[in-house]
Amino acid sequence: MESDAEDTKSQMTQNPSTPQTQTHKHKKKKKKKIPTVQATIQVVPDIPEKTPPLVGYFPCSFDPTKSPYSNSTDVGLFRDGKKPRRLQIVVTPNGTNVDFVGTNYTGEATTGQSCNFALGVLDKATQTLKILPVASNKIFRLQPMVRGCNYSAKEPESSVKEQLTGEEKAEKQMELQSRYGTKKAIRESKKLRSLKQEDGPESQKDLDAKIKLIVPNKEALESTESQISRHIPPFNESATTPQEAYPLDKIILTGEWDLLGDIYEHFQGGAEVSWDAFPRFVCHRIHKLQDIEVDEEKFKLSCIFSYITHLIKFKDQHSMDGISSSRTHRIPNLLFNKFSTMFPMESKSLSNEKTNLLISYVLVLTLFVDEFETDLTDVAKDLRMSAIALRKHYENLGCKLVRKRNVMFATLPVPLQFPQLRQRRQKRNR
């Protein structure tokens, strides 16, 4: 019995076909090789005379490639006679009472879109991949419609677009930037959120109690009223030096200096820069950076140059005569939001009061650049106004005009002395 058992055990270990040995063996499956194609990519531009490809999809289970619809489905393209950009696709399966209709101006096509669509066609014979633009850059949703039923041309507004307030839109935009934006965009979004952050109800109550204990400063109130009525930057009427008359830290805030380093970086890099896009005032004074040895002073002056450029370009972007020259200029988001708050638009343009305020900010910064003795010629051309009209703005800031070598200069004596504001006389009723 023992010998028989040993023979059986030896046969099981030597025979590879037994179930015991098969469980320990795993056959390796061969991976299928994916064929690679080396093709030349050809991007086909959009030709206005030709209709580009139209792409649509069925939101239901209908498939026109399967029987019995594979050879009996009609497709029609319709264009609005009055508005040729409006397109409509109608897919009609024969033998049915349903049409699939899709448009590029209603329903899903009207929602916000943040990408571009294209159609790729691979020609294996010529090894060419053609990228074709999609019509209207829209994907048509082919909605089933039963013939004989009346469908309203206008859809409910809630299904097309979500009505959001300005604050909700800003919050959603900040949320998107914090998720998918660049590091620079995220930093600017955090700074903007901290500036707009509101206090809680408890801190608001404490603030109200503290405000009641404050004794109003009549001189400060009069200074503020003068600042608003004259449309000038914050000033110090009791200043003893021109630098203190218009504090620079109240014009360019602490968190804004980091956003104004473009000119400094260009200048330090040593690369050739096309200064044609910058204002004449900046171009004719950029050489001053070479004469400054202290790096902090050089950075400060270059930031003032950048701030002047952004202010002038912001003014041009909201005026009819300067929009073409400032269309490609990019203002940092934080500064653009600040300018939009300081100089709000009225009917797509700046009001006279806000335009005068913006000009005053530019003129104060020009005084800092020229050490409070500024030639009016360059800045007058940048602001698209005559030198005579610009003189009134300098005088409104408390400047005095001096003629040297047949050139008019604006200086800033201290303490500030403003011209008296002319009050309009009311007509008496006769």
KEVEX-881786 format. One record per residue (C-alpha): x, y, z; residue in three letters. Coordinates in steps of 0.05 Angstrom, whole numbers, plus 5000, padded with zeros to 4 digits. Example, Ala and Ser with C-alpha at 12.3 -4.5 7.8 and 13.67 -1.06 7.14 Angstrom:
# residues 2
524649105156ALA/527349795143SER/
# end
This chain:
# residues 430
500050005000MET/505650475016GLU/509150334950SER/502750444911ASP/501651114945ALA/508851324930GLU/508051134856ASP/501651534850THR/504852144884LYS/510852114837SER/506352064776GLN/502452684798MET/508753094806THR/511652874739GLN/505452934697ASN/504553664677PRO/497453564653SER/494553454722THR/489753984750PRO/494254114809GLN/500054354767THR/495454754718GLN/492955214773THR/500055484784HIS/501355654711LYS/498956314680HIS/499256414606LYS/501657104586LYS/496957444538LYS/500257804481LYS/498658544478LYS/495858784413LYS/500259304381LYS/496659954364ILE/498460154294PRO/501860834290THR/500961314233VAL/505761864216GLN/501262384183ALA/502163104162THR/497363574198ILE/493964074152GLN/489564614184VAL/484264854135VAL/482265584148PRO/475065804150ASP/472766024080ILE/466766504081PRO/464366284012GLU/463865554033LYS/459765234088THR/464364864138PRO/462464184166PRO/456564144213LEU/456963684273VAL/450763454311GLY/448662924361TYR/442262574380PHE/440562624455PRO/436361984448CYS/437761274426SER/436361404352PHE/442161184307ASP/441561364233PRO/447060864214THR/443160264237LYS/437559924199SER/432160074179PRO/434560804176TYR/441460714146SER/439260844074ASN/432761224086SER/434561844127THR/434262534096ASP/438463124122VAL/436763844107GLY/440564494121LEU/436765144126PHE/439465854131ARG/435666474155ASP/434666974098GLY/435167594141LYS/440467314188LYS/444966854146PRO/449066644206ARG/443066284236ARG/443165544214LEU/438264984225GLN/439164234212ILE/433163774202VAL/434163014201VAL/428062634176THR/427861874181PRO/423161614126ASN/417161234150GLY/416761614216THR/412862214242ASN/418762524278VAL/423863044256ASP/430363174292PHE/431663924292VAL/437964294315GLY/439765034312THR/445865454329ASN/441866034360TYR/437065704410THR/437265214467GLY/443964904484GLU/447765314432ALA/446465964471THR/449965734534THR/456965974552GLY/462565654513GLN/469865634533SER/472865184478CYS/473365124403ASN/470964534362PHE/474264244300ALA/473463624257LEU/479363184240GLY/479462764176VAL/485062254166LEU/486862064094ASP/490861414100LYS/492761424027ALA/496262094029THR/498062054104GLN/494762724116THR/490562954176LEU/486163534158LYS/483363974214ILE/476964314192LEU/473264864230PRO/466264694253VAL/460565134229ALA/459065704278SER/463665344327ASN/457464984353LYS/455264274363ILE/448064194342PHE/443463844391ARG/438363484346LEU/432063504388GLN/426363034368PRO/419863384348MET/413363064328VAL/410163334265ARG/403663704276GLY/405463944346CYS/406664684358ASN/413364824391TYR/414765504418SER/420665854384ALA/422666174450LYS/424965714505GLU/424265874579PRO/429766354598GLU/431765934658SER/433565344613SER/437965754567VAL/441966194614LYS/442266274689GLU/440566964715GLN/446167174761LEU/447467814797THR/454068184790GLY/456667934857GLU/454867204840GLU/458467254773LYS/464567544807ALA/464566984860GLU/463966444806LYS/469566764766GLN/474066774828MET/472366044842GLU/474265844771LEU/480766234775GLN/482565904841SER/481365214811ARG/484065264740TYR/487765924736GLY/495266054735THR/499066214798LYS/499166954780LYS/491566954768ALA/490466604835ILE/494767124872ARG/490967694840GLU/484267354856SER/486267284929LYS/488268014933LYS/481768234901LEU/477767794948ARG/481368085009SER/479868784985LEU/472468624976LYS/471868225040GLN/466268475085GLU/466368465160ASP/461768015201GLY/455668265239PRO/459268285306GLU/465168685280SER/460269145243GLN/456769305309LYS/463469465342ASP/465269905284LEU/458670285290ASP/459870395364ALA/466970655350LYS/464471115296ILE/459671455345LYS/465471615391LEU/469571945335ILE/469772705335VAL/469372955263PRO/475373345237ASN/472573955201LYS/479174095165GLU/479573385139ALA/472373425115LEU/473674075079GLU/479773755047SER/475673165024THR/470173614996GLU/475474004959SER/478473354931GLN/471673124905ILE/469673794876SER/476373904842ARG/476973174817HIS/484173094841ILE/487972544879PRO/488572544955PRO/492973124978PHE/496173425040ASN/494774165042GLU/499774295098SER/505573935064ALA/512474255068THR/515573885008THR/512673734939PRO/513472984952GLN/508773035011GLU/503473454975ALA/500572854938TYR/502672224977PRO/504871694928LEU/502671124973ASP/495471374966LYS/495871344891ILE/499570684882ILE/497570224939LEU/502269734973THR/499669104938GLY/499969424869GLU/507469524862TRP/508568784846ASP/503868854786LEU/507869414755LEU/514569084743GLY/513968984667ASP/518269574647ILE/523369404701TYR/523968684676GLU/524668914604HIS/530069404623PHE/533968924668GLN/533568364616GLY/537268774564GLY/532668524508ALA/530568994453GLU/523669274469VAL/519069644421SER/517370274458TRP/512470504405ASP/506670214444ALA/508370634505PHE/506371364515PRO/510971914489ARG/512072154560PHE/514971474580VAL/519071374517CYS/522572044523HIS/524271924596ARG/526071184598ILE/533371374595HIS/532871624667LYS/533070904691LEU/540270844666GLN/542471424709ASP/539671124773ILE/544670684811GLU/540270484871VAL/536069884850ASP/530070064894GLU/529570764864GLU/530170474794LYS/524469984808PHE/520170544838LYS/520970994776LEU/519670414728SER/513170254766CYS/510970974760ILE/512170924685PHE/507870304682SER/502270624723TYR/502171224677ILE/501870754617THR/495970364646HIS/492171004663LEU/492971294593ILE/491270644559LYS/485070564604PHE/482771254582LYS/484071074508ASP/480270424515GLN/474070814536HIS/474471364484SER/472871364410MET/479371684386ASP/484171234424GLY/480970544425ILE/484870304363SER/491670444394SER/490070114461SER/486269504439ARG/492169024449THR/494469324514HIS/493368884575ARG/492069184643ILE/492868724704PRO/486068494729ASN/486968804798LEU/488669484769LEU/483169434717PHE/477969304770ASN/480669884811LYS/480370354751PHE/473370124735SER/471170294806THR/474870964808MET/472871174738PHE/466070844724PRO/463270884654MET/456871234632GLU/453970964566SER/460470614546LYS/464871224558SER/467771614616LEU/464072224641SER/467472894641ASN/468472884717GLU/471772194716LYS/475972374656THR/478572994693ASN/480072564754LEU/483972064712LEU/487872634680ILE/489572914749SER/492472244770TYR/496772224708VAL/499272934718LEU/501172824791VAL/505372214770LEU/508772614715THR/510973114768LEU/514172554808PHE/517972314746VAL/520573004727ASP/522173204799GLU/516373694800PHE/518374084738GLU/514673784679THR/514473974606ASP/507273974580LEU/508673764509THR/509173004513ASP/503572884563VAL/498873334524ALA/499772904462LYS/498872264503ASP/492272524532LEU/490072764463ARG/488873484485MET/492174164472SER/497574454517ALA/492975044533ILE/487474584558ALA/492474184599LEU/494874814634ARG/488174874669LYS/488874174697HIS/495774314725TYR/493374964756GLU/487474584787ASN/492674154823LEU/495974774853GLY/501674814802CYS/504775434774LYS/506975494702LEU/513875754686VAL/516875894618ARG/524075684607LYS/527675694540ARG/520975824505ASN/518175184536VAL/512475174587MET/513874774651PHE/509174604709ALA/511974654779THR/508874494847LEU/510175004902PRO/508374844974VAL/504274935014PRO/498874804962LEU/494675384939GLN/488675214896PHE/485075704850PRO/478175904873GLN/472575494843LEU/467775884801ARG/460575804821GLN/455175824770ARG/450376404777ARG/443176224781GLN/438676584733LYS/433577014768ARG/426376924749ASN/423777554718ARG/
# end
